[in-house]
């Protein structure tokens, strides 16, 4: 039987729609682009006959140049692939149709199923969502054609520019209020839809055929068995909890109290996640036995079970186990800086910039009324810096030459238009030329992770996911050495066995990148090595190591007394304040190598409170520390923020940050004035002038002291709210029924520092694969299973509860996100179980770094 392979399943799904891709201009939204980058799908799309692959959000009229090739069939076909709800992508789809003259076929693939569309609160579509959308898109397109006919009949002198708003027809019929109505403009700058169409008005006589299909395999595979969801897709961005006392963040599941959510209270992400997992299992031909840990996971498991009972009857599939886990069952692991090369890479490398927020376009008023918000996840697509690795000659880009060619092309493109239009096009080329860095804009010299890139059949990403930082760097060094031998390249570099440093890796990578042919042949190892070099750079590695050292001290103090832990947290805050004040230069905070800022200290304080809750449990709403210990911490935080309010944007300071910044700037200004006045000769003032000036200064000082006091009192109130939140975080151990009775409470049976220091996934898999009971782990039986249990069981036909360890395929999905350390520990648990027959697949809502956790818990 074939091994489970998420990447292969994604590529096979793309090949199954080859008839639609062939001869089409393909538009991908940002989520699909992120997904296809990881799975290495772009060469496949071109092999299947796509004319061009374009960005849905950043489309322009230049996309149409591919149709100039006379070898192509003149019949126009556009394929749109989106990871979002159809209502979110609608404005871009309409604009896409407006740009391409003479479109005959428009095929739309969405990763959100019809059932999910109808069940999602913000979607105006019903059970027959795809057919409804086809009809509404055609109505809007017909309106577009009519507008085009009207525009073509207008006088060129009048140059009337109308904006398209379908408030009374088409798509607006699905909306409940004016705020919901999407205003379909061509660009964010407000250009008319037809201004971007150089081919003239749309053909009124043409007929457009629209078809909408479900394409569920939009995910980011890090390896054949590890994946996350695209950061800008509807599933990842849907909120996981609404605002209530058990909620920590919209991007995290609520604290588990042992109760299911009612149907009306089910978070939007639960429905979308359940639908995604159901269709993922269907594509992989897996029949799931579902287990869950955490309230939201139980809700998702219940939805999945109901779907399986309805649609899977009579279908023969490969049996598998699905383990759903709430992220809030273990917040400590993603907050800490573990020994994982992949975690370091994602924390060190720059990310692709997010596109414009879709929720802003849809109308945030309705979402506010419903209490629903979206979560802006950090892009999973990293940008690996390659410029420094190329030779000096190759890395130089003659931007002037590029600008001149753009100008010549644009003038030729629109030569029949007026000279003023040509000037505008020339301005476009000048704008490109005047950008700070052309290479950064078009990302000529940056790379990305691709799960399909491999070394002699071993995927690079899969291999390093299973490695610690040192072991991963050594493995990459061996790959480089073998690649150099294969290329017959000699490198004069001293290497030591059992270690890998930055200088030797950089020398070998540069040797491989010297020629263009070698660069293209070995791009996979060059990109992964470049990512490792960025990780080993002192500016990143020193700070990560400083975090590890601080976290070790917190763990040691947590094993002692609460007073010791509180003192350690306070010391970290005080040191960060000292660093921040000394790191200031010209009003900007300079990065301090290996030192921790106030933001870093706040993240460590979260870690400290989680550890305090585990080691010094409290009852009620009180914190793990005494009133005096906590007051010292509050004073330290208040003073740190007052001294440097602009260093970090914090959620609990919303609306107060500007006042704090103005206050500190005013204080600095007065200090500078006072310093200048001390240099003046006091004899320049007569007695009357001096007395009058002193009285005015005294009044100003009184008013200033009052303002400062008011501001500090307001800040203290905000800091009190912060500590109420920290009490909630520290109380997870007591309030979370799964932590009280579940996996983390069973460590007495597994003695040793190695076990106790591991994350939740390791402990869960160790217990499950050892066929030990895990209190709090719920099994979701199917309808058929419940029938046997309740009815036929009377006659001795009852079924025994299945075990995850009995399955040959186990899919673990963490709702809220997963990190590299957890992947490595989960694979370690599988190896230690002595069960090589089990195929373990790991997934999560997103990939989490400690910075991401800070943003979710405290970020603005």
N, C-alpha and C positions, 0 to 999 in steps of 0.2 A: 504494500500500500504506500502511496506517495506521502512524503513528509509534508506537514503543514508549513506553508511558506506564504507569508502575507504579501511580500513584494511580488512574487510570481502571480499570485491571485489577482493583484491589482493590474499587472501588465496584461494578463489573460482577459480581464474584463474590458480593457481598452481595445484589444484585438477583436473582441466580440462585436464591437460597434464600428468595425472598419468600413462597412458600406456607407455609413454616415460621414465618416472622416474623409474618405477619398474625394479629392477634388474640392474640398471645402476650405473656406477661411475659418480658422478655429480661434474662438475667443475664450480665454480662461480668466476667471476672476482671481483675486489674490489668494484665496484659500486653495483653489485648484492648482495655481502656479506653485505654491509652497509644497503641495502634495506631489505633483509631478516631478518637481526638482529632486525630491528625496528618492522617489522610486525609479528615477532615471528614464522617464517616459518620453522626453522630447525627441530623441532619435527614433523611437518607435512611432510617434505621431507622423514624422516626416516619411518614414518607411511605408506607412499606410496610405500615403498620398495627400496629406494635408498641404494646401498651397502655402499657407503661412500660419504661424501661431502668434497671436496678438494678446495684449492685455485688455480685458473688458473695461476696467475702470479708467485706463489711460489711452483709450482709442483715439485715433485721429484720422483725417482724410488720407494720409499717406498709406494707411493700411490697404487701400484699394489698388495700389500700383501693381500688385501681383496679377491682377486681371488683365494687364496689358499684354501678357504673354499670349500670342495668338495660337499657341499649341493647345491651350486649355479650351474646354467646352465653354462657350459663352454663357451658358446657363449658370446663374449665380447661386451659390449655396453657402449659407453661414451656419456654423455650429457653435453654440454657446454652452459652456460647461461652468456651472456655478456650485459652490458649496453652501449657498444661502437659500433662504426662502425665496420663492418666486416674486413675492411682493417686494422684497428688499432689492432684488436684482432688476426689477422691471424698468426703471428709468434708464439703466444702462443698455438694456436690450432694445428699447425704443430708439435710443440714440444710435445704437449700432445699425439698426435698419435704416435710419435717416442718412447715415454716412455712405452706405453702399448703394449705388444707383442700380436699379434693375434687379433687386434680389427676388428670386423665385421660391427658394426653399429656406426656411429657418427651423433648425432642429435644436431643441434646448434640452440639456441634461442637467438635472439637479440632484444633489446628494440627499435631499430631504424627500421622504416618501409621501405619497398622497395622504396616508393615514396621519402622519406627523403634521402635514400642512393643515388638515382639518382640526386636529386636536390642539395645535399651538394657539395660545391666546391672541397673539398679535397677527395671526394670519387671517385675512378676510375670506379665504377660500374654503369651500365645503368638502364633503366626502369625495366628490368627483373633481378634485382640485385641478388635475392636469387638463381635462377637457374644458373646465371653466376658464382656465387661464388662456388656453388657445383661442377661445372665443373673444375674450376681452382684449388680448393682444392684437387680434385682427381688427377689432373695432377701433382701437387706438391707432393702428397703422392706417386704416382707411381715413381717419381724421387727419393723419399726417399727410397723406396723399392730397387730400382736399386743400390743406393749408399750402402745400407745394404748388398746386394749380393756381391758387389765389396769388401767391407770391410771384409766380412766373408772369402773371398778367399785370403786375404793378409796374408803374413807371420807374425806370432806373434812376431818374433824378430824385424822386421822392425818397427812395431807399428806406421804405418803412420796415421796421424790425419788430416783429411780434414775438411774444413768448408763448410757448405751448402750455396751456393748463387745461387738463381734462376734468373740469370740476363737475360738469353736468352729464358726462357720458363716459362710456368705456370703463376704464379701471376705477374711476371714482365711485361707481355704483356699489362697489364692495365696501367702501369706507363708511364709517359711522358719523364722521364729523368733518368739518372743513379742515381741521388740523391734520387729519389723516391723509388728505389728498396729496399725492406726490406731484410736485411741480416739475415737469419733465423739461429741463433746460439742457442745451447741448453741452455746455461746459459750466464749471463752477463760477466762471467770470460773467456768466449771463449772456453768452453769444446765442444767436438764433440757431435752431437746429439745422437750418439749411446753409448757414455761413460756412460750415465745415465741409460742405459737399461741393467740390469744385466741378463736378460733372453736371451741375445744373439741377433743376427741379426733378422730383420723382415722377416716374412714368405712371400717369393716371390709369392707363389701360392695363397695367400689369396685374397679375393675380399672385397672391402670396400664400404658400402652403406652410402652415405652422404645425409642428408636432413636439410634444413634451414627453420626456421619458425620465425614468428613475435610474440614476447611476450611483450606487451606494459606496463604491470603493474609492472615496476621496479621504485619504488618510496619509500620514507621514511615516513611512516605515524606516526606522533606523537600521534595521536588520531584518532578515526573514521572519524573526519571531519577536520583535520589539517594535511598537508603534505608538504614536500619539495622534491626536486630531489636529488639523490645520488651525492655526491661531485665529484666523479671520473668517472661520466658518461659523454658521449659525449654531452648531452643536456646542462648540467650545466656548462661544461667547454668551450662550444662554445662562441666566443666573441659576445658581444651584440652591439658593435659599433666599427667602424674603426677609424683610426686617422684622425680627422678633427677638425675644430674650434668649433663645437658643442659637441665634445666628451670630457667626463671627465675621463673615464677609459674603457678599453676593457670589464670589468666585469659589467658595468652599461650601461643602455640605454642612447642614446644621449639626449641632451637638446631638448625639443619639441619646434619647431618653427612653427608648423601648416602645414607642408608639408609632403607628403608621399615620401618614398624612391622609386627610380626607381628599376625595376627588377634586374638590374646588381648591385645595391648598397644595396640590402637587406642583412643584416648581417646573417651569417650562423645560429646563434641561433634563428632567427625568424622562419626559415623553420622547424628546429627541435622542437621548442617549440609548434608551431602550430600543427604539426603532433602528438606530444605527447598528447596535450589537446583534439584533435579530437578523438584519440583512447581511451583515458580515458573516455570521454563522452560516446563513443560507448559501452565500457565495463560496464558502469553504467546505460546503457539504457536511456540516457538523450538526449533530442533534444534541442539544445542550441539556445537561442536568445542572440546575441553577442553585448556587449557594450565595449567601450574602452576609455581610458584616457591617452594620450601621443602618440607621433609619432610612436614609435616602437610597442606599443600595437595596434595601428591602422593597422600597417602593418601585424601583427600577426592575427588580426581580419579579415582582408581582405583575407588572405590565408585560414583561417578557414572557412570563408563564401563560398569561391570558392569550397573547399573540400566538405562541407555539401551539396552544390547545386548539385555536381556531384554524390555523393554516398548515400545520405540520402533520395532520392525520393521514396515515397511509404512506408517508414519504420515507424512503429508506435512506438513512444518512449514517455517517460515521459517528459513533457516540463520543461525547466529550464533556468535560466539566467546566462550568463557568463560575469563577469566584469574583464577586463584586465586593469592593471594599471602599468605605468612606474615607476620604483623606483626613478628616478630623479625628479618626481613630488613632492617628499618629502624625502630629504636627512637628514633633521634634526632629525627625529625620530630614525632611526637606529644609528646615531652618538651619541645620548644621552644615559645616564644610567638611565633607567626608573625603576619604582617600579614593577618588574616582577620577580618572583622566578625562572622561567625557564630561563630568560635572565642571571640571576646571575649564575645559574648552568652551562650554556654553556660557560660562561666567566671564571669560576673557575676551571672546570674539565679539565684534560689533554685529548688530542684527539689521536685517532689512527694515526699512521704514514702513510703518503701517500706512494703509490707504485711508482716505477720508472715512469718517464714521458713518456707517449705513443707518444707524438708529437716528442720527441727526436728520437725515434726509426723510425718514419715514414719518417724523413727527413725534417728538418726545413727550408731548402733552398726554397722549393716550397712554403711553407707557407709565407716566407718572400717576395717572388716575388708577391704573390697574396695579400699581406697586411693583412693576416689572422693570428691571434695568438690565443692561447688557454689560458684560465683563470684557474689558480691553486686555486681552492676553498679549504677552510679549511674543513677537514673531519667532517661530521656530527656525526660520531660515537664517543661518549665520552667514556673514560675509568674511571669507578667509582672505587675509591680505597676502597678495602674491607679488606686488610691485617690487618689494625689496629683494625678492629672490631672483628676479630676472636680471640679465646683464644690463649695464647702464645704457648701452646702445639700444637694446630692444625695448626698454621701459620708457624711452623718450617718445612722446607723442607730439607731432607737429600740429598743434591745435589751429594754427593759422591756415595750414593746408586743409584741414578738415572743415574749417569755417568757410573757406572759399568754395569748396566742393558743395557744401550744403547750399550756399547762396546760388551757385550755378544751377543746381538741380531744381531748386524752388522757382527760380526765374523761368526755367524751361517748362516746369510743371504748369505755371499759370501765365504763360507768355501772352495769351490772347486777352488777358484782363487789362484794366487800366494801369498806367504807370504807378499810380498811388498804391495799388494793390501789390505791385512788385516791390515797392519800397517797404511795405509791411512785411513781406516775405524775407527781404534782406535783413530787416530788424530781427526776425526770428533767428537767423544765422548768427547775427551779432550777439544776441542774447545767449545763445549756446556758447559762443566764444568767450563771453565775459563772465561765465560761471567760474567759481573758484577753482574747480577741478573738473575737466571734462571726463576724466577717467572715473571719478567718483560718481558722476551722474549716470553714466551708461555702464558702470561697473565692468570696465574692460579688464581690470587687473584684480579681480576678486573671485574667489572660488566658493563652492558650497559642498556640503556633504551629500553624497549619493550612495544609497544603500547597495546598489548593484555593482559598484566599483569593487574589484577584488584582486587579490594576489594569489595567482595559481588556484583559483576556485574558492579561496577563503575571503569573504567580504571583509573589507577593512573595518567598517563600523561594528560588525558583529564581533570581531576579534577584540577590539579595544573596549567594548562594553563590558567584557568579562575580566578586565585588567585594572589593577591599581595604577596609580600615576607612574611610579618607577617602572613597573613591569610593562606597562603600555609603551612608554618611551623606548625601552630596550627592544621591544618587539618591532617598533617602527624603524629603529636603527638597523635591525637585522634585515628588514625588507629593503631598506635603502642600499645596504651593502650587496645584497643579492641582485638587486636591479642594476647597480653599477657594474657588477661582474657580467651580467647579461648584455649590457650595452658596451662592454669592453672599454670602460672609462676608468682611468687611474686617478685616484684622489690622494694627495699628500696630506693626510690628516692622522694624527695619533688618536687611537681609540683604546679604551679600556674595557675589558670584559666585565659584564655585570653592571654597567652604568651607561648612561647616555646624557650628554650635556648639550647645551644650545649650540656651542661653536662647531662641534663635529657634525651635528645634524644639519646645520646651516650650510657648511661646506659641501656636504654630499648633495643636498637639494639643489644648490646653485650649479653644481656640475651636471646634474640631470636636466636642468632647465636652460643650459647654455644654447642648445640648438632648438629650433622650432619643432622639428620632427620628434626629437627626444621628449620635448615638453608635452606634445600631444599624445605620444605613446604612453607616457608614464604620468599622465595628469592625475590619476587616482592617488598614487603614493605621494606625489608632490603636494597635493592639496591636504592630505591628512597629516603630512609632515609639517607643512606650513602652519596648520592649526596647532600642532604640538609646540612649534617654536613660539607662537604667540602666547601659549599657556606657560611656557618655561621662562618667558621674559620676566625680569626681576620686578617690574612694575606691577605685574599680576601675581606672580608666585609668592612674593614677599607678603602681600596683603592676605592672600589665602592662608599662608603659614601662620600669620599673626592671628587670624581667626581660629585656626586649629589650636594654637597655644592657649588662647583665651577660653575656648570652649572646654579644653581639658581642665583648666583651673576651675571652671564652673562645676564640672562633674565631680572634681575632688571635693570642692566646698559643699556640694549637695550631699555628699556622703558623710559630712561632718555634722554641722549644726546649721539651723536657719540663720543665726547671727553671722556665721562665717560666710554663707552664701550671699546674704544681703550686703555685707561689707565688700565682697568681691565685685558685686554688680556696681556699687557706688564708686569703687575705685576705677572701674572701667569708664564710667561716665565722666568722672573728674579728669582722667587722662585724656579722654577724647576732647573735652573742652579746652584743655591746655594745648593739644595738637591743633585744634581748629583755630585758636587765636594766633598761634605762631605760624600757621600755614597760610595766613592771609597776606596778600600782596596786591596792591592796586585795586582793592575792593573785590578780588576774586580769590577763591580758595584753591590753592595749589595742591595737587595730589601729593600726599606724603607717602613715601615708599615704605611699605610694610607697616604703617601706622593706621590706627582706626579712627574714623570720624564719629561725629555725634550720631549719624544715621547707623553706623556700624554698632555703636554702643547700644542703641535702642533695639537693634536686632538681637544682640547678645542678651539684653534685658528680657526679651521675650523668651529666649532659650532658658535663661535663669529662672523665670517664673514657671515654665513648664516643668523644669527639674524640681523646683520647690514643691509644686503640686504633687509630683510623683513621690517625693521623699518626705514631705511634711504636710500630709493631707489635712484640710480644714473642713469644717461643716459650715453651712450657711453661706452668706455673701462675703464674709471676711476673707482677707488674703492670707497667704502662708507665713507672712512675717508679722512681727509685733507692730503696734501703732508707731512706736518711736523709730524702729528700723525703716518702716515705710516712709515716715515723714522725712527722714534724711534723704531717701531716694527721690522723693517729690521735690525737695529743695534743690537737689543737684540737677534734676531735669529742668526745673524752672530757671535756674541761673544759666544753664547751658543754652537754653533757647533764647533767653533775654540777651545774651552776649552775641549770639550768632543765629538769628532767626531765618536767614536766607539760605542756610546750608542745606536744608532738607525740607521738602514739601510734605506736610503731615495732614492726615485726614482730620484729626481732632483739633487742628488749628485753622480749619477752613473759615475764612472771613476775618481772621485775626492776623494773619501773616503780614499783610500790607501795613497794618498799624505798627506791628513790631519792627518791621524794617524801617519805617519812617522814624520811629523813636530812636533806633540805634544810629541812624544817619544824622538825626538832629543832635544827638549827644556828641557824635564825632565832630560835627560842625562847630558846636559850642566849645569843645575842647581846643580845636584849632584856633578859634577866635580868642580864647583865653590865653593861649600860648603867644599869639601875636600881640595882645594887649600888654602882656608882661614886658615886652620889649620897648613899649612906649615910655617916654619920660613923663612921670606924673606931674612935673613942673609945668607941662604944657596946659594944664587945666587950672583955672582959678577956683577959689573956694566955693563960689556959688554954683559953678558948672559941676564940680565934683559932687556936691551934695545932691543936686537934682538928678544926675546920672545914677548915683547910688540908689536913690529911691525907686527909680524906674526898674533898675536891675533887680531889686528886692521883690517887686511885684511880679516881674516875669519869672523869677525863681520859684515863688510860691505857686504860681499857676503851673509851672513845669513839674514841680514835685507832686502836685495833685494829679496831673495827667499820668505821670509815671506810676503813681500808686494805683490809680484806677486800672491802668493797663496790666499791672502785675496781678491785681486781684482777679481780673478776667482770665489771665493766663493760668492762675492757680486753679480756677474752676475747671478750665480745660484739662489741666494736668490731673485733677481729681477724676475726671471722666476717663482719662487714659488708664488710670490705675483700676478703675472699675472694670474696664475691658481686660486688663491683665489678671484681675481676680477671676474673671470668666475663663481665661486661658489656663490659669493654674488649677482651676476647679474641674478641668476636663476629666481628670482621673476619677473624681467622685461623682460627677454628674453623668458621665458617659457610661451607660449600663454595660456596654461591651468591654470597656477598659476595667470596669469594676469586677466583672465576672468572667471576662474573656481571656484572650491570648496573653495580654501583658500581666495578668494575674496568675499565670501558671508557671512562672519561672522557677519555682521551688523544685519542680521535677527536672529541670535542666540547669544544673549548677554550672558555675564557671563564668569568668569575666567575658569570655568570647561570646557566649549566648546573650548575656544581659546587655551587652553593648550594641547588639544588632537592632535593626529596625523591625517594624511590625511584620512586613512581608516575609522576612527570613523566619521569624518565629512562627507565623501562621503556617507556612509551607513545611517547616520542620515538624510541627504537630500533626498536620494533615497527612503528610506522606508517611509519618510514623503510625498512622491510623489511631491517633489519640483524639479524644473528644475535645472540642473547642466550644465552651459555653458562649452563647451569643451568636454562634454561626447558625444561620437558618437555612434550611433546605426548602426549596419551592417545588412542590410536587405538581405534576401536570394534572389536567382534568381527568385523564385516564387513570393516573396514579391515585387520585383522590377517590375515584369510583371503586377501585380495587380495595382501597383502605377502608372505605365506609360500608360498602355493600358486599362484594364478593369475599371480603375478609372473614365474614361469618362462617363461610364454608371452607375455611382453610386455604383460601387462594390469595391471601394478603401478600403484598410485596414488602420486602425489607428495604429500609431506607438506604439509598446508595451512598457510597463514599467517594470523595474526590480522588482518593488514592487508587480506586478501582478503574479510573479512566486513563487511557493512554495519551489523551490530549487534554491539557488543562490550560484554559485561558483565564488569566488574572487581569481584571480591569479596575484601576483605581480611579474612582470618581472624584475629580478635583485636581488630578495630576500626579506625576511620578517623576523620580529623578534617577540619575545614573547609578548612584550608590545602591539604591533599592534593586535595580536590575542586577547588579553584580552580586549582591547578597542573595537574591532569589535564585540565581543560577548556581551559587555556592550551596544553597540548601538542597537543590535538586541533585547536585553532585554527591553531597554527603549522604543522601538518602539511599544510594546504591540502586537507583531505579533508572538505568539508561534507556529503558523502553518508553519512558514518559516524554512526550513533547510538550514543553512549556512555552506558552505565548504570553507576553506581558504587554499591557497597554494602559493608557491613561488619557484623561481629558486633555492634558497639555504636558509639556516638559517643564519642571519647576527647578529654579535655582534659588539660593537663599535670598537674592534680591527680589525675585518674584514673590516669595513668601512675605517679605517686608511690605511690598506694594499691596498685596492682598489684605494684610492685617492692619497696617498703619499708614500706607501710602495715600497721597492725595487723590 
